[in-house]
Amino acid sequence: MKEAAINLEKMTAEINLMENAAYVVIDGQLTKVTPKQFGEDTIIWKDGKVLDVIRSQRTRINGQDVI
């Protein structure tokens, strides 16, 4: 998995559009939010910037003894 190519002089990044992901940019810093098999990501904003990402996971019940 190749990371995003970042050009600090131009403040640009090149990402792979064939890869499923979300990207957050805060003050010029790029953070990749990777996908998970099941679940939900919630973005918390404060003063126009992303403060947190809350990740929850769903587990389907298929007769397991323990989850």
C-alpha positions as CSV (number, residue, x, y, z in Angstrom):
1,M,0.0,0.0,0.0
2,K,1.7,3.2,-1.2
3,E,1.3,6.4,0.9
4,A,0.2,9.6,-0.6
5,A,2.9,11.5,-2.5
6,I,3.1,15.0,-0.8
7,N,4.7,18.1,-2.3
8,L,5.4,20.4,0.6
9,E,6.5,23.3,-1.7
10,K,3.2,23.3,-3.5
11,M,1.2,22.0,-0.5
12,T,-0.4,19.3,-2.7
13,A,-0.8,15.6,-2.4
14,E,-1.3,12.8,-4.9
15,I,-3.5,10.0,-3.8
16,N,-4.5,6.6,-5.4
17,L,-8.1,6.9,-6.6
18,M,-8.3,3.1,-6.8
19,E,-7.9,2.8,-3.0
20,N,-11.0,3.2,-0.8
21,A,-10.2,5.7,2.0
22,A,-11.1,9.1,3.4
23,Y,-8.6,11.9,3.9
24,V,-8.6,14.7,6.4
25,V,-6.4,17.8,6.0
26,I,-5.8,19.9,9.0
27,D,-3.4,22.9,8.7
28,G,-1.6,21.2,5.8
29,Q,-1.2,17.8,7.4
30,L,-2.9,14.9,5.6
31,T,-4.4,12.0,7.7
32,K,-5.7,8.9,5.9
33,V,-8.7,7.3,7.5
34,T,-8.6,3.6,6.4
35,P,-11.7,1.6,5.8
36,K,-12.8,-1.3,8.0
37,Q,-14.9,-4.3,7.1
38,F,-18.0,-3.0,9.0
39,G,-18.8,0.0,11.1
40,E,-19.2,3.7,11.2
41,D,-16.9,6.7,11.3
42,T,-18.1,10.0,12.7
43,I,-16.2,13.2,12.2
44,I,-16.2,15.8,15.1
45,W,-15.6,19.4,14.0
46,K,-14.5,22.3,16.2
47,D,-13.9,25.8,14.9
48,G,-13.9,24.6,11.3
49,K,-11.3,21.9,11.8
50,V,-11.6,18.1,12.4
51,L,-11.0,17.5,16.1
52,D,-11.7,13.7,16.3
53,V,-12.8,10.7,14.4
54,I,-15.0,8.3,16.4
55,R,-14.9,4.8,15.0
56,S,-17.5,2.2,15.9
57,Q,-17.7,-1.4,14.8
58,R,-20.8,-3.5,14.1
59,T,-20.7,-7.2,14.7
60,R,-23.3,-9.4,13.0
61,I,-24.7,-12.2,15.2
62,N,-24.5,-15.5,13.4
63,G,-24.9,-17.9,16.3
64,Q,-21.4,-17.3,17.7
65,D,-20.8,-18.4,21.3
66,V,-18.9,-15.2,22.1
67,I,-18.4,-11.9,20.4
